[in-house]
Amino acid sequence: MVANPWALWGQMVQMGLEAQMVIGLRTAAMMGMLPQSAGENARMVTEKQDAAAASMRAAMRAAGRGARADEVLAAAMRPYGLRTRANARRLTKNACGF
């Protein structure tokens, strides 16, 4: 778990930057500027529900263990961070054709 508030801040910044990249790539794909897989729009909606549920479970587990507030926040952010990182990599790969 994260004990350093600067590390937690860094995770938030990284997740925010990756999320903005995902939003930009998906918007460009919806406009026809980039290739888009057939189920991307549905995936965009359902993954948010899955991430929210995973985030809540992680936060509740951390709180149940008696974790500090920054540790609970870090646990809650982790599922979102994993998804934003994976989406950024996948969409960048698709956009570049690698």
C-alpha positions in Angstrom: 0.0 0.0 0.0 1.0 3.6 -0.5 2.3 5.3 2.6 3.7 8.3 0.9 1.2 11.0 -0.1 3.5 12.1 -3.0 3.4 8.6 -4.4 -0.4 8.6 -4.2 -0.5 12.0 -6.0 1.8 10.6 -8.7 -0.6 7.6 -9.2 -3.5 10.1 -9.6 -1.6 12.2 -12.1 -0.6 9.1 -14.1 -4.2 7.8 -14.1 -5.5 11.2 -15.2 -3.1 11.5 -18.1 -3.8 8.0 -19.3 -7.6 8.6 -19.0 -7.2 11.7 -21.1 -5.3 9.8 -23.7 -8.0 7.1 -23.8 -10.7 9.7 -24.2 -8.8 11.4 -27.1 -8.2 8.1 -28.9 -11.8 6.9 -28.5 -13.1 10.3 -29.6 -10.9 10.2 -32.7 -12.0 6.6 -33.4 -15.7 7.6 -33.1 -15.0 10.5 -35.6 -13.6 8.0 -38.0 -10.0 9.3 -37.8 -8.7 6.1 -36.3 -9.6 2.4 -36.7 -12.1 1.2 -34.1 -13.1 -2.4 -33.1 -16.8 -3.2 -33.4 -17.5 -3.5 -29.7 -15.5 -0.6 -28.5 -18.4 1.7 -27.7 -20.1 -1.0 -25.6 -16.8 -1.9 -24.0 -16.4 1.8 -23.0 -19.7 1.7 -21.0 -19.4 -1.8 -19.4 -15.8 -1.4 -18.3 -16.8 1.6 -16.2 -19.4 -0.4 -14.3 -16.8 -3.2 -13.8 -14.1 -0.8 -12.6 -16.6 0.9 -10.2 -17.5 -2.4 -8.6 -13.9 -3.5 -8.4 -12.9 -0.2 -6.9 -15.6 -0.4 -4.2 -14.6 -4.0 -3.3 -11.0 -3.0 -3.0 -11.8 0.0 -0.9 -14.0 -2.0 1.4 -11.4 -4.7 1.8 -8.7 -2.1 2.7 -11.0 -0.3 5.1 -12.0 -3.7 6.7 -8.3 -4.4 7.3 -8.1 -1.1 9.2 -6.0 0.6 6.5 -5.3 4.4 6.7 -7.3 6.8 4.5 -4.5 7.1 1.9 -4.2 3.3 1.7 -8.0 3.0 1.2 -7.8 5.6 -1.6 -4.9 3.9 -3.2 -6.8 0.6 -3.1 -9.9 2.2 -4.6 -7.9 3.8 -7.4 -5.9 0.7 -8.4 -8.7 -1.0 -10.5 -9.3 2.3 -12.4 -5.6 2.7 -12.9 -5.1 -0.8 -14.3 -7.9 -0.3 -16.8 -6.8 3.2 -17.9 -3.3 1.9 -18.4 -4.5 -1.2 -20.3 -6.8 0.9 -22.5 -4.2 3.4 -23.3 -1.8 0.7 -24.4 -4.4 -1.2 -26.4 -5.8 1.9 -28.1 -2.4 3.3 -28.9 -1.4 0.0 -30.4 -4.6 -0.1 -32.5 -4.1 3.5 -33.6 -0.5 2.9 -34.6 -1.2 -0.4 -36.3 1.5 -2.3 -34.3 
